[in-house]
Amino acid sequence: MEVISSIEALNRHLAAARLSGQTVALVPTMGALHEGHLKLIEEARRQSDVVVVSIFVNPTQFNQAEDFDLYPRTPERDLDACSGAGVDVIFAPDAREMYPTASATWVEVGPVSEHFCGQFRPGHFRGVATVVMKLLQIVRPDVAYFGEKDAQQLAVIQRMVRDLNVPVRIRPVPTLREPDGLAMSSRNRRLPPEHRAVAPLLFRALSIAADAIRDGVPSSEGALREARSVLASEPRIRVEYFDIADPEEMRPVATINGPVIVLIAAWLGDVRLIDNVRVERRQA
């Protein structure tokens, strides 16, 4: 496994693979790898010849400097995990390598980024779309893997790639969960025990709403009613948003007429967690 920090060195390293016709896969990460990331790597390893994992905590997608500073960083553990998973190349640039000058060009992905996380984290998806576009241009993979846990991020990237004719296939990978249902996330490591104990209520609320939709509840308000009461029963959970949306356009829907996605973002102390489930009505 090669660990490379410069764009020029990465291009040299991947040139031979491209010339020989090998397929290159990219798994973009911000490090602090967990089993969810390893599932992405496993899928990439199974389907591609060369697997590149990028590890870069991107400063331009953080709204608060404190959140950027507190984001978990576990470089030695990440290297061990990647080596054990059969990664060929780790691309681990620093901020000066990715942003050598003050950027004058940014990628903005219209309506799909406006609601939910886009509403509460202004500029977040501009930073996400820009850094992902930079990584796609640097690595030039045939396929890139993203987790479905970050559903709106996934929708933004899929739309960006489609609209800008980026020659890459985007492969979504289902969310991995802890035994109690909590979606795996690097941020979970920051939860103190008392907050970790109640964090599974987020998935419990999502599941209640999803069951209501499967059972034919026609409105988003009706599907969310019982689930909201579950969240309200735990004062340590501060809900940022809890809503139902069109899964491609990421717009809230009032009436449920087809497949939808139920999304939640909530705070436990100073840790912000997100999760979602995709659902549609049972066939009669």
WOPE-V869326 format. One record per backbone hydrogen bond with DSSP energy under -1.0 kcal/mol. CO is the residue of the C=O (numbers start at 1). NH is the residue of the N-H. If there is no record, write none. Layout:
BEGIN
CO&NH ; CO&NH
END
This chain:
BEGIN
2&90 ; 4&92 ; 6&10 ; 7&11 ; 8&12 ; 9&13 ; 10&14 ; 11&15 ; 14&18 ; 15&19 ; 16&20 ; 17&22 ; 18&21 ; 23&50 ; 24&142 ; 24&143 ; 25&52 ; 26&145 ; 27&54 ; 29&56 ; 34&38 ; 35&39 ; 36&40 ; 37&41 ; 38&42 ; 39&43 ; 40&44 ; 41&45 ; 42&46 ; 43&47 ; 44&48 ; 50&25 ; 51&88 ; 51&89 ; 52&27 ; 53&91 ; 54&29 ; 56&58 ; 58&61 ; 59&62 ; 64&68 ; 65&69 ; 66&70 ; 74&78 ; 75&79 ; 76&80 ; 77&81 ; 78&82 ; 79&83 ; 80&84 ; 81&85 ; 82&87 ; 83&86 ; 88&2 ; 89&53 ; 90&4 ; 91&55 ; 94&98 ; 95&99 ; 110&113 ; 111&114 ; 115&118 ; 116&120 ; 117&121 ; 121&124 ; 123&127 ; 124&128 ; 125&129 ; 126&130 ; 127&131 ; 128&132 ; 129&133 ; 130&134 ; 131&135 ; 132&136 ; 133&137 ; 134&138 ; 135&139 ; 136&140 ; 142&169 ; 143&26 ; 144&171 ; 146&173 ; 149&151 ; 150&154 ; 151&155 ; 152&156 ; 153&157 ; 154&158 ; 155&159 ; 156&160 ; 157&161 ; 158&162 ; 159&163 ; 160&164 ; 161&166 ; 166&168 ; 169&144 ; 171&146 ; 173&148 ; 176&184 ; 178&181 ; 182&178 ; 185&188 ; 186&189 ; 187&190 ; 188&191 ; 192&195 ; 192&196 ; 193&197 ; 195&199 ; 198&201 ; 199&202 ; 200&204 ; 201&205 ; 202&206 ; 203&207 ; 204&208 ; 205&209 ; 206&210 ; 207&211 ; 208&212 ; 209&213 ; 210&214 ; 211&215 ; 212&217 ; 213&216 ; 214&282 ; 218&256 ; 219&223 ; 220&224 ; 224&228 ; 225&229 ; 226&230 ; 227&231 ; 228&232 ; 229&233 ; 231&234 ; 234&237 ; 238&267 ; 241&265 ; 243&263 ; 244&253 ; 245&261 ; 246&250 ; 251&246 ; 254&220 ; 260&279 ; 261&245 ; 262&277 ; 263&243 ; 264&275 ; 265&240 ; 265&241 ; 266&273 ; 267&238 ; 268&271 ; 271&268 ; 273&266 ; 275&264 ; 277&262 ; 279&260
END
